[in-house]
Amino acid sequence: MNLEAIVTNYPYRKNLPKEDIAKEKQTRLALIDFLRGLVEFDPAKRWSPFQASKHPFITGEPFTHPYRPSPETPYI
């Protein structure tokens, strides 16, 4: 199994209302997107801690599409 399959197929709590299941699905999609950004093999594409801290999974903002962090200012 891959990361996405593990997260999406993990069982939901019993007797969870349909609206809570929809929220949980969005949270799981956000988690998958967040983890992918953190474990990116290419260091040029991997998120910095600051970039990751702005992800909707961390901030609690609605997750509607894959997160694209703003480029960081290079250190001089």
Sequence and secondary structure as in RCSB ss.txt:
>XXXX:A:sequence
MNLEAIVTNYPYRKNLPKEDIAKEKQTRLALIDFLRGLVEFDPAKRWSPFQASKHPFITGEPFTHPYRPSPETPY
I
>XXXX:A:secstr
  HHHHHHHS   TT  HHHHHHHHHHHHHHHHHHHHHS SSTTTS  HHHHHTSHHHH     S          
 
